[in-house]
Amino acid sequence: MSQYAILIYEDQAQYATMSPEAWGALVDAHSTFTKQVFELGGSLTGGEALAATTTATTIKRGTTVTDGPFVETKEAFGGFYVIEARDLDHAVEIAKLCPAPFGGVEVRPVVDPTTNPF
């Protein structure tokens, strides 16, 4: 099995007006997703939700520190899962189930540090 990151990108402004009930439903959807990973024969090795981009600190070239995200976009990186899947097709099948109601997800292989992926 190979590892893949499922990166969640969404319009975070949508969360500002979300009702407590809608938030609860979204949390439940993520709980369901984590169960589905195993049901589809994958495994979950990690993942977290991230705080809003307004809390980000960016360090550029190791010396310049700024508040906020580096890139200004409508959709921001809001969380991730790391899964184990048979191959990319399997990872994509799993990622299609990941809740991202205000955006989408990106699937990327996790790099094996013993080999140069580039």
C-alpha positions as CSV (number, residue, x, y, z in Angstrom):
1,M,0.0,0.0,0.0
2,S,1.1,3.5,-0.8
3,Q,0.4,6.7,1.2
4,Y,-1.6,9.6,-0.2
5,A,-2.6,12.9,1.2
6,I,-6.1,14.2,0.7
7,L,-5.9,17.9,0.9
8,I,-9.1,19.9,1.5
9,Y,-9.4,23.3,-0.1
10,E,-12.6,25.3,0.5
11,D,-14.0,28.9,0.7
12,Q,-13.5,29.4,4.4
13,A,-15.9,32.4,4.4
14,Q,-18.8,30.0,4.0
15,Y,-18.1,28.7,7.5
16,A,-18.6,32.1,9.1
17,T,-22.4,31.9,8.6
18,M,-22.8,28.1,9.2
19,S,-25.4,27.2,11.8
20,P,-24.4,24.9,14.7
21,E,-26.6,22.3,13.2
22,A,-24.9,22.5,9.8
23,W,-21.5,22.4,11.5
24,G,-22.6,19.2,13.4
25,A,-23.7,17.6,10.2
26,L,-20.3,18.4,8.6
27,V,-18.4,16.9,11.5
28,D,-20.7,13.8,11.2
29,A,-19.9,13.6,7.5
30,H,-16.2,13.6,8.2
31,S,-16.7,10.8,10.8
32,T,-18.6,8.8,8.2
33,F,-15.8,9.5,5.7
34,T,-13.2,8.0,8.0
35,K,-15.3,4.9,8.4
36,Q,-15.7,4.6,4.6
37,V,-11.9,4.7,4.1
38,F,-11.6,1.4,5.9
39,E,-14.8,0.0,4.3
40,L,-13.1,0.6,0.9
41,G,-10.0,-1.3,1.9
42,G,-7.8,1.7,2.7
43,S,-6.5,2.9,6.0
44,L,-6.2,6.2,7.7
45,T,-2.8,7.2,9.1
46,G,-3.4,10.8,10.0
47,G,-5.3,14.0,9.4
48,E,-6.4,17.2,11.0
49,A,-8.6,20.2,10.4
50,L,-6.6,23.5,10.3
51,A,-7.5,26.8,11.9
52,A,-8.6,29.7,9.6
53,T,-6.1,31.2,7.3
54,T,-6.3,34.4,9.3
55,T,-4.3,32.6,12.0
56,A,-1.5,31.6,9.6
57,T,2.1,32.9,9.7
58,T,4.2,32.6,6.6
59,I,7.9,32.3,6.5
60,K,9.4,33.0,3.0
61,R,12.9,31.9,2.1
62,G,13.6,31.2,5.8
63,T,13.9,34.9,6.7
64,T,10.7,37.0,6.0
65,V,7.8,36.4,8.4
66,T,4.3,37.7,7.6
67,D,0.9,37.3,9.1
68,G,-1.7,35.4,7.1
69,P,-1.5,32.9,4.3
70,F,1.1,33.3,1.6
71,V,-1.3,33.0,-1.4
72,E,-4.5,35.0,-1.6
73,T,-7.2,32.7,-3.0
74,K,-10.9,32.1,-2.6
75,E,-10.3,28.5,-1.6
76,A,-7.8,27.9,1.2
77,F,-6.1,24.8,2.6
78,G,-8.3,23.8,5.5
79,G,-7.3,20.3,6.5
80,F,-6.0,16.9,5.3
81,Y,-6.1,13.2,5.7
82,V,-3.2,10.8,5.1
83,I,-4.4,7.4,3.8
84,E,-2.9,4.2,2.6
85,A,-4.4,3.0,-0.6
86,R,-3.5,0.3,-3.2
87,D,-2.7,2.8,-5.9
88,L,-3.7,6.3,-7.1
89,D,-7.0,5.0,-8.5
90,H,-7.9,3.6,-5.1
91,A,-6.9,6.9,-3.4
92,V,-9.1,8.9,-5.8
93,E,-12.0,6.5,-5.2
94,I,-11.6,7.2,-1.4
95,A,-11.0,11.0,-1.9
96,K,-14.3,11.4,-3.8
97,L,-16.1,10.6,-0.6
98,C,-14.3,13.3,1.5
99,P,-16.6,16.1,2.5
100,A,-15.7,19.5,1.1
101,P,-19.0,21.3,0.6
102,F,-17.4,24.7,-0.2
103,G,-14.6,23.5,-2.5
104,G,-12.8,20.3,-3.3
105,V,-10.0,18.0,-2.5
106,E,-6.6,17.3,-4.0
107,V,-4.9,13.8,-3.9
108,R,-1.1,13.7,-3.8
109,P,1.3,10.8,-3.2
110,V,3.3,11.1,0.0
111,V,7.0,11.1,-0.8
112,D,9.2,8.2,0.2
113,P,12.2,10.1,1.6
114,T,14.6,7.3,0.5
115,T,14.0,8.2,-3.2
116,N,14.0,11.5,-5.1
117,P,10.4,11.9,-6.5
118,F,11.5,14.6,-8.9
